[in-house]
């Protein structure tokens, strides 16, 4: 998360956003759609076996279409894969990708 946070900090130039995401995103002043997306990301990361159609319906209710939802899932899975690979190998994502 640290490397991802620093990349977001550099891209967004928003320290408050990055710090809030690290500490407790539920307290940030985000749109309901952004909160729904982050809630889904946490659920898919922490307890993937509990994700079901109701979670997808919640995303749709916030205006996400099927393509958006697939993009959200891809990004969540990609970052989870990278984090688990780094944890398993002891190599940071940056070192793994860039030597």
N, C-alpha and C positions, 0 to 999 in steps of 0.2 A: 504494500500500500504506500509506503514512503516514496518509492520511485514514481508511482503513478500520481501521487499527490503533488510531487514536485513538477512533474510534467504538466499537470493541470494548472498549477500555480503560474508556471511560465506562460502557458497558452492563454489563460484567462486574465492574468494580472489581477486576480481577486483573492487576496489573502484571507479575507473573511469567509468566502465561499469554501475555500480549500480547508481551512481550519474547522469550519462548521461540519463539513462532510466527514472529516476525520473523527470529530468528537461526538456529534449527534445530529445527523441530517434532519431529524424530525423537528428540530428547533429553528431551522433555516426558513427564511421567507421565500419559499419556492411556490410555484404554481401547484394546484392540486394534481395536474398531470405529472409534473416532475416528482412529486411525493409518491404517487402511485407507481411510477417507474422504479424509484429507489426502493420502495417497499418490496416490489417484485424481485429486484436484484438481490436484496438481502435474503428473501425466502429461497430463491433458486440457489444461492450460495450456501446458506446455512442448513437448509433442510430440503434438498431437491426432490426427495421422494414424496413430499407433501404438496408439490405444485400440481394444480389441476385446472380444469376448464373454468372454474370460477375466477381464478387468477387472471386468465386471459380475458374473461368478460369484464373484469374491473379495468383492465387496460383499455379495452374497447370503449368502455363508458367514459373514459377520459380523452377520447378522440384518437387513439392510436388505431391505425388500420393493420391488416395482416402483415404488410411489408415492414411497417414500423416495429411491430412486435417481434418479427423474425430478426430484424437488426438489433433490437434490444437483447434478445436471447443470444445472438452471436457474440456480441460484445461482452456480455456477462460471462459466457462460457470461455471465451478467449482469455480474459483476464484471470478467471479461475484456473484455467490450464497453466498459464504462465506462472502464477503464484505457486501452484502445487509443484510444478517442475523445479522452480527455484528452491522451494523448501526441501524437496527430495534430494536435490543435488548439492545444495549448499552454495549454488552459484546465483548471483543476482541476475535478474532479467536482463539488465544492461550488459553485464559481462557475457552472459550466454549468447546474446544476439550480436554483440559487437566485439567480442574477444577481449 
